[in-house]
Amino acid sequence: MTVRIPLEISSKLDGLARDTKRSKAYLAGEAISSYVERNAWQIARIKESLEDAKSGTAGIPHAEMERWVKSWGTNNELPPPEPVHRV
């Protein structure tokens, strides 16, 4: 695999490798691993949440959110709606 990075980042990577006494390849591998793990976790949670919303097992119904938002700035501002958690 070949990875292209901007010259500025390459220079910072050189300095970090020197200061930590690690190879650039090691640091790049650690950075990619961290990025992939974090983003895979986030995407999995987003997909899970979308499925919950589609199935109606979690979330806040649109009509309740709309009612709450329309109450903003009025004399009768409503409290935020509670999320639905059906099992």
C-alpha positions in Angstrom: 0.0 0.0 0.0 1.2 3.5 -0.8 -0.1 6.5 1.2 0.4 10.0 -0.1 0.5 12.7 2.6 1.2 16.4 2.3 4.8 17.5 2.7 3.9 19.4 5.9 2.5 16.3 7.5 5.5 14.2 6.3 7.8 16.7 8.0 5.9 16.5 11.3 5.9 12.7 11.0 9.7 12.8 10.6 10.0 14.9 13.7 7.6 12.7 15.7 9.4 9.5 14.6 12.8 11.0 15.6 11.4 12.3 19.0 9.7 9.0 19.9 12.4 6.8 18.5 9.8 5.0 16.4 9.8 4.4 12.6 7.6 6.5 10.4 5.9 3.3 9.2 5.1 2.3 12.8 3.6 5.7 13.6 1.6 5.8 10.3 0.3 2.3 11.0 -0.8 3.4 14.5 -2.5 6.5 13.1 -4.3 4.5 10.5 -5.4 1.9 13.0 -6.7 4.5 15.4 -8.6 6.3 12.6 -10.2 3.1 11.2 -11.2 1.9 14.7 -12.8 5.2 15.7 -14.6 5.7 12.4 -15.8 2.1 12.2 -17.3 2.4 15.7 -19.0 5.7 14.7 -20.4 4.4 11.5 -21.7 1.2 13.2 -23.5 3.4 15.8 -25.0 5.6 13.1 -26.3 2.5 11.2 -27.7 1.0 14.4 -29.4 4.3 15.3 -30.9 4.6 11.8 -32.3 1.0 12.0 -33.8 1.8 15.5 -35.4 4.9 14.0 -36.8 3.0 11.0 -38.2 0.3 13.2 -39.7 2.7 15.7 -37.8 1.1 18.6 -36.0 4.2 19.6 -35.9 7.9 19.0 -38.3 10.8 19.3 -41.4 10.9 17.0 -41.2 13.7 14.4 -44.5 15.3 15.5 -43.3 15.6 19.1 -40.0 17.2 18.0 -41.9 19.6 15.7 -44.3 20.6 18.6 -41.4 21.2 20.9 -39.4 23.3 18.3 -42.5 25.4 17.5 -42.9 26.2 21.2 -39.4 27.8 21.4 -39.5 31.5 22.1 -43.2 31.4 23.1 -44.7 32.0 26.6 -45.6 28.3 26.7 -42.2 26.7 25.7 -42.4 23.0 26.1 -39.8 20.8 27.8 -37.7 18.6 25.4 -39.5 15.4 24.5 -38.3 12.1 26.0 -36.8 9.5 23.7 -38.8 6.4 23.0 -37.1 3.1 24.0 -39.2 0.2 23.0 -37.8 -3.3 23.2 
